[in-house]
Structures are given as structure tokens and as C-alpha cells.
């Protein structure tokens, strides 16, 4: 099974500033998918952004962007112009790309607190 | 609106009792999943189903059972064999398999199970 590591249990950021969450993973595959999910206090898991490993261009979704370093097996998430509503736990996840691969492997999560 | 619903939001189980958690989706997804989340931790896969009338064990299937009689529904039963069932349970769904298709998982709001 693939291992996903999030080394920062907690992070705090001032409103309107930028925070970067780190994620590393272990795989021998060449093609795969990476995701960041957000879990606010409501506990609903919400997809933030996804990246396909064969794409060199880093994915962006509004204020959220990733820095995908395939050789280093690193997939960090940058939240720009942080808002109070960004306060949540953020999970990095890995999925193989095979047609019969369904498993999503999650990291332990990083709790982000946005301060007013 | 398309989405995933889970019920109930809270569920209480007595010792020796089986309980069933409901998960329904109207996204026309072939695949469905059940995850368990313990406090401060990531998600662990219990069972998943690629298609109707088929399902596979995940990483922590012991003490749980599922059925997939309809495309829209994937109920999870927590049996009396599960000795530590207190957790937050999340259901998800995605498109099915296929070369080059990203099986992005979308989640329901979750069910919190507590043991009396």
C-alpha cells in the first residue's frame, strides 16, 4: 500500500496571508493521482484540488494551488489570501491510476487555523 | 441536487447489537466506499464496491458487512464482532474503472457512531 505522509500536524496563519502544507508519498508507479481534501468542523470531506501525475503543470483552483514535484514525491498545497472559512483539517491522498485500482490512501491530516 | 446522503447523523449502539448505516447517492456513480475516521486521524477504508452486487474488503473490514443490491445504495452494518465501533463513518462514491479515468471520490456528510 502507498504511504502518504503529512509532517505538519497543525499550522496557524493570519487572515489574508499564505500558508503551505506539505505532503510526501511513496510509490513505485509512474502514473497516479493526488488529491487534497478539506474537512471543516462540520466534518464533511470536500475536494479542494487534484493533480494527475502525468501532467507537469501544477493544478490551481482559485486561491488553492499545488507544487507537485514528481521526482521528490512531494505534493504541497498553498492557500493564498487565507480566509476564516479555510479553517479545517486538510488531508493529502494518493490513488493509483489503474482501471481496477479504487483505493485512496490518506495522510494523517494537517489542522489549519486561520486567525482574524 | 446531486449528492450523497448518509443517515442517521448520530447513531447509538448497545453492546451486542448490530446497527446499519445508510448511504445513498444520486450521482449515477458505479463505485461506492465506506471509511472509518478516528479522532485526529486520517480515513481508513472498510469496504468498497465497484459495481452492483460486488464488493471488496478494505484495510479494516473485520466486524463490518455491506451489501450492494442497488446502484444508488451501499449500506454498512456494524456487527457485534466490531469491538471498538465508536468512530465517524464516511461514505463516498466515484465513477467506475476505465483507462485514463480519474476516480475522484466525493463524500457524504458522515455518521457518528457511539457505543452506550
Interface residues (C-beta under 8 A of the other chain):
Chain A: X1 X4 X33 X35 X37 X42 X43 X44 X45 X46 X47 X50 X52 X91 X95 X97 X99 X100 X101 X102 X103 X104 X106 X107 X108 X109
Chain B: X31 X33 X40 X41 X42 X43 X44 X45 X48 X50 X56 X58 X59 X88 X90 X92 X94 X97 X98 X99 X100 X101 X102 X103 X104 X105 X106 X107 X108 X109 X110
